[in-house]
Amino acid sequence: MSPREPRAVGGYFELELPQYAATLHDGALRFQSSRAAFLALLRAARPAAVWMPWYICDAMIEPLRMTGTPVKRYRLDAGLRVQSADIGHGEWLVYVNYFGLSAPNVDDVLNRFPRERVVIDNAQALFAQPSDCLATLYSPRKFLGVPDGGCLVTQQPVEMPDAIDEASLSRCGHLLTRLAKDAEAGYADYATAEEGLKQLEPLRMSALTQRLLAGIDYDSVRERRIDNFAFLHDKLQRYNRLTLSPGDDAVPLCYPLFGAPAGVREALRAQRIYTPTYWPDVVDASGAPDFERSLPGSTLCLPCDQRLTRDDLAPMVKLLMDWLA
């Protein structure tokens, strides 16, 4: 809408949404996706090379290919800490706050490497505060029912695009279908929407996504996720090969059960309990270490999001404990 245009008054109604005063990450630069935000950052600062973990979404590699930025890879240890990286002059290091539970590892990275050359990928840690480093990235749709959007927090001067993302409406089919029907009915639309976000050229976050984000009770989302995670951790921690020590303010993406037995994912799916796999591309990546190759298949990412109650989680826990016992 042009600044000179009057606001439309009357006519048909829009979708009724609440509006809350609370927002997340005031001052962040808002793009159509976190990968587009990363591309804008790369273009603005032009690093000599970027150190990336092997265990990361392949979508985060694409901006490096597009800018011709050399990629160097580092290993993780069994606690998901950076095992070895030798950052040269003008190089950056990207670290993922895995599952929203890796705040101690983020601190370790910032203590070991020049923080002015560290990018923290908080795509799985929406509620984590921005780190004192080169940049922090966020991806709201991993946590919330929105079609797209990405946030970049940085002191680096980054030129914002003039164009606004106009495609959000076309990415809402799965959100409405799941509300009106069920998960299975909207899955094809979900896959199409995700495919549409591979268009990386940076755009400003759409007005629709910004309005949807303004209609979320973030305190409620935070509390429910923490409570659900605590319930799952109490029941399952003795079976987990990863020692999880989330801080008091950690808001988890999911409950990652490391070392899940073969077949349990399929057993859960048969009960309509869906567990995403992060990130299967690493299995076939040339040069990937054995530990990282093992993670997609052996890590069961159990849902603990704000839609769920303990009554929803209890049958899942029972099924898992029957298998694990």
C-alpha positions, 0 to 999 in steps of 0.5 A, a space after each residue: 500500500 502506498 503511503 499516500 493511500 488511505 486505509 481501507 474502511 468497511 467492506 468484507 472482513 479479514 481473518 480474525 487474529 489476536 494481537 499481542 504486545 510482545 514480539 521476538 527479537 526487536 530490531 532484527 532484519 526481517 527476510 522471507 527466510 533465514 537462508 535468504 538472510 544468510 545470503 544477504 549477510 554474505 553479500 554484505 561482508 564477503 568472508 574469505 571462507 566459512 567453516 560449516 558443521 557437517 551436521 547442518 541443513 543443506 539449505 544453508 550451504 546454498 547461499 555459500 555456493 551462490 556467492 562463490 564463498 569457499 566452504 570448510 567443514 568441521 566435526 562435532 564431538 559426541 556432545 555436539 561441540 565443535 571438535 576442530 576448526 582453524 579459522 584463518 584471516 577473514 574466515 567465519 564459523 557457523 555454529 547451530 544451536 542444535 534442538 534449542 538445547 545447545 546454549 552451553 556449546 554456543 558459549 564454548 564457541 564464543 569463548 574459543 573463536 573470535 566472536 566477531 567472526 562467528 554466526 550462530 544459527 538459531 533456526 532450532 532455537 527461536 527463543 534464544 537471545 541473540 549472541 554477542 557475535 557477528 550475526 544470529 539467524 532465526 527461522 520462526 516457522 520451525 516453531 510456529 504456524 507461519 508460512 515463512 520468515 527469517 530474522 537476522 540480528 547483526 551489527 554488520 551493515 546489511 542492505 535490505 531489499 526493496 521488494 517484499 515477499 508476496 508469495 506468503 499467501 500461496 504457502 498457507 494451504 497446509 496451515 489452513 488444511 491442518 486446522 480444518 482437516 488433519 496432518 495427512 491432508 495437508 502434507 503435500 501442500 506443506 512440501 510444496 510450500 517448503 520447495 517454494 522457499 528455495 527461491 533465495 533472492 532476499 526479499 523483505 518478510 511479507 506483511 501476512 507473516 508479520 501480522 501472523 507473528 504479532 498474533 502469537 502468545 509467545 509466553 504460552 508457547 515458551 511455557 508449554 514447550 518447556 513443560 512438555 520437554 521436562 515431561 519427556 526428559 523425566 521419562 526418557 533420559 535414562 535411555 538417551 545416549 546424549 546427555 541433555 543439560 538445557 538451561 532454565 531459559 532453553 525453549 526446545 525445538 523437540 526432544 532428541 532421543 539419541 540412539 533410538 532402536 531401529 523400527 521405532 520411528 515406523 511404529 510411531 508413524 503407524 500411530 500418527 506420531 510424526 518425527 522429522 529427520 534432521 538432516 538426511 543429506 549428511 548421510 551421503 555427503 562426501 567426506 562426512 565423518 561417521 558420527 555425523 552420518 549416524 545422526 539422522 538415522 539414530 536420532 528420534 526428534 520427538 514432538 514437544 510443541 505448544 499444541 500438545 499436552 501431557 495427555 497427548 505425550 503419554 501414549 507416545 512415551 508408553 510406546 517408546 518405553 515398551 520398545 526401549 525396555 
